[in-house]
Amino acid sequence: MAAPAVEATTPQTRPEEPITSPSHLDGVAYLYGHPLLNSLSPPLHQTVYNALGLNWQQIPLSSVTGTSATYPPPYTLSPPINTFLASIKANPKFVGSSVTMPHKVAIMPHLDDLTEHARQAGACNTIFLREDPVTGKTQYVGTNTDCDGIREALIQNAPDASRFRGRPALIIGGGGTARTAIYVMRRWLGSSKIYIVNRDAAEVATIMEEDRARNPDPTAQAPLVHVTDPAEAARLEAPAAIVSGIPNYPPKTAEELNARAVIQAFLGTEAEAAKQQGVILEMCYHPVPWTEIAQLASAGGWKVILGSEALIWQGLEQARLWTGKDVIGTPGVVDAVKAVVNGSVAERAAQAKKTSSL
């Protein structure tokens, strides 16, 4: 069934709402971006704060607008970057913020500093506070904990993470996840080369151009290889790690069908499943965690890692930066966060399945 049309809702027609900081809280983090309806970030962070005994809360910065015909309901918009930054800098209770689309790139020039994670990924998903060692002033620093999330999801769930080193890797997609995964595969996995498969050749060209600008010495890191031919994919050395960052939609256009054929050639067939020893991180987990690509990979013998694992580990790194505490080393915190996130993902998947069967 086709989705309802999206109701036009723009910042110009939306009355701006104040950024709130409830008086009963000792610390406030924000979730900045839109749409935020399905975000698991607030319950993830609340689980950490409760476990650490902190009277903190992460508040989604969005305004709910629209009618019952709005899709997806409700549509959300967050305040402009200047309004957001002025508010957090004036708020003594501010401890940090998650940053999501559409602000991950646009906010970077407005911050005091960026970590190497943010620079190499080309996006900021986290703001944390740091004291300037010279002036003693508070700095608002951007980083990208998606790097930590992808790294830990792969390493923690691989049967033998040492098998990544010196082997090719594969990225499916051409957006922010692809850029982040390239950095992870080079810095921590030790990939020998990185294949990229995407329906849009222009997006891949942009990634490669940006990469050359950041890393002008082509011999200093694993090269990027754009693969567009299924026959070529079948001949290439098999990747040890795959990160898929595309929506779970059936391919329809000629470009989408060709990209899917290339992916299938890399994943192999059920008859070849016994030969596979690699893992695939499927970053798309909403509304259902088991996607078409996850099914193809599983049938081909790949170990499938759900994207909720990356969400968990990137959120834990955010919490470490904001609280200054050894969050992962605190007994019970990781298990509690996994229970909340995995439980929510399973509940939403069951609801989506029920809805689709009506």
Protein Blocks (a to p, Z undefined) as FASTA:
>chain_A
ZZdddddddfklpccddddddfkbmbdcddedddfklpcklmmmmmmmmmnopacddddd
dddeddfkbccddddddddfklmmmmmmmmmkbgbdcdddfklmmmmmmpmbdcfklmmn
opafbdcddddfklopacdddddfklmmmmmmmmmmgfblmlmgopacddedjbfklmmm
mmmmmmmnopabdcdddfblklmmmmmmmmmmmmmplklpccddddfbfklmmmpccdfb
dcdfbdcdddfblmlmmmmmmmmmmnopfklmmmpccdcddfblcfbfbdfklmmmmmno
pacddfklmmmmmmmmmmmmmnopafklpghklmmmmmmmmmmmmmmmmmmmmmmmZZ
